[in-house]
Amino acid sequence: MIVSFELNGQLVHADTNPGERLIHILRDRFMLLDQKEGCLAGRCGSCTVLCNGNPVPSCIMPMFSIQGASIVTLEGFRETSDYRLIIEGLNAAGVRLCGFCDAGKILVIHSLLQQSQRPGREEIKQALTATVCRCTSLEDIVLAIKKTGELKRKTHNAQ
């Protein structure tokens, strides 16, 4: 089966078994290695991608389900101003990610801040339930998200 989809802004085609998982196509065929193969059950967040703008675990996405979709990996998201603001917010809070959970935490933070630039602690905690890695404390991530929200508001107001 040929599956056509947008990958980091480029139209691509993959000749694949319809049930093959997106994580394997990203890593093996497109050499996009920032999405890590963790639990293969959609619970750890290490394989997170944005599918049509929403963070989803690529380890449970069969290829037939992404026909015509827009997929953004962490590699593609790195090219955005939102990525730079999130990194600045993480740095300002003293957060250093381990590398295994980066895709999950960064893309979830992005999605959360798209919904609200002032999310509350419970919203943040709920959003991060699908990111199992605990390379940093929840309190540090809450602070980082709040700082990133402040940066986004300042950037938006300056424009």
C-alpha positions in Angstrom: 0.0 0.0 0.0 1.3 3.5 -0.9 0.6 6.0 1.9 0.9 9.6 1.1 1.2 12.2 3.8 2.9 15.5 4.7 6.0 15.0 6.8 7.6 18.1 8.2 6.1 20.2 5.4 7.0 17.9 2.5 4.7 15.5 0.7 6.1 12.0 1.0 5.0 8.5 0.0 5.7 5.3 1.8 5.2 1.8 0.3 4.3 -0.1 3.4 2.1 -2.7 5.1 -1.0 -0.7 6.2 -0.6 -2.0 9.7 3.0 -1.0 10.1 3.5 1.6 12.8 4.4 5.1 12.0 7.3 5.1 14.5 9.1 2.4 12.5 8.6 4.3 9.2 9.9 7.5 10.7 13.0 5.9 12.2 13.8 3.3 9.6 12.8 4.9 6.3 13.1 8.6 7.0 15.9 8.4 9.6 14.0 10.7 12.0 15.4 9.5 15.2 14.2 12.0 17.8 11.1 9.9 18.2 12.1 7.1 20.4 10.6 3.6 20.5 9.6 3.2 24.2 6.6 1.3 25.4 4.9 0.5 22.0 1.6 1.0 23.7 1.1 4.8 23.5 1.8 5.5 27.2 5.3 6.8 27.5 5.3 9.8 25.1 8.8 9.2 23.7 7.5 8.6 20.2 5.2 11.7 20.1 4.5 13.5 16.8 2.0 16.1 15.9 -0.7 14.6 13.6 -2.8 17.4 12.1 -1.6 19.6 15.0 -2.3 17.2 17.8 0.3 15.3 19.8 -0.1 11.6 19.3 2.0 8.5 20.0 3.4 7.3 16.7 4.0 3.8 18.1 0.3 3.0 18.0 -0.5 4.7 14.7 -0.9 2.3 11.8 0.2 3.7 8.5 -3.2 3.4 6.9 -4.5 5.9 9.5 -2.2 8.7 8.3 -3.1 8.8 4.7 -3.3 12.5 3.8 -2.4 13.6 7.3 0.1 16.2 8.3 2.9 14.8 10.5 5.4 17.0 12.3 8.2 15.3 14.1 10.5 17.0 16.7 13.0 17.4 13.9 10.5 19.5 11.9 9.2 21.3 14.9 12.8 22.5 15.7 12.5 24.9 12.8 9.7 26.9 14.4 9.8 30.0 16.6 7.6 28.1 19.1 10.3 25.5 19.6 12.8 28.3 20.4 10.4 29.8 22.9 9.8 26.4 24.6 13.6 25.8 24.8 14.1 29.3 26.2 11.3 28.6 28.8 12.9 25.3 29.8 16.3 26.9 30.1 14.9 29.8 32.2 13.4 27.2 34.6 16.7 25.2 34.7 15.1 22.2 33.0 17.5 19.9 31.2 15.7 17.1 29.3 17.3 13.7 29.0 16.9 13.2 25.3 14.6 10.3 25.5 11.5 12.2 26.4 12.1 15.4 24.4 9.6 14.7 21.6 6.8 14.0 24.1 7.5 16.9 26.5 8.2 19.6 23.9 5.3 18.7 21.6 2.9 18.4 24.5 4.0 21.8 25.9 3.5 23.2 22.4 0.0 21.8 22.2 -0.9 22.9 25.7 0.2 26.4 25.0 -1.8 26.5 21.8 -4.9 25.9 23.9 -4.0 28.3 26.6 -1.0 30.6 27.2 -1.8 30.5 30.9 -2.5 26.8 31.8 -3.0 26.0 35.4 -1.0 23.4 37.3 -3.8 20.7 37.0 -4.0 21.3 33.2 -0.2 20.9 32.9 -0.2 17.8 35.1 -3.0 16.3 33.0 -1.3 17.1 29.7 1.9 15.4 30.9 0.3 12.2 31.9 1.2 10.7 28.6 4.9 11.5 29.1 6.4 9.0 31.5 10.0 10.0 31.6 10.8 11.9 34.8 14.2 13.4 34.0 13.0 16.5 35.7 10.4 17.2 38.4 6.8 18.1 37.7 7.3 21.4 39.5 10.2 22.4 37.2 8.2 21.5 34.1 5.2 23.6 35.5 7.6 26.5 36.0 9.0 26.0 32.5 5.6 26.0 30.9 4.6 29.1 32.8 7.8 30.9 31.7 7.2 29.7 28.1 3.7 31.1 28.2 5.0 34.4 29.4 7.5 34.5 26.6 4.8 33.7 24.0 2.6 36.5 25.4 5.5 38.9 25.2 6.4 37.9 21.7 2.7 38.0 20.6 2.2 41.5 22.1 5.5 42.8 20.5 4.2 41.9 17.0 
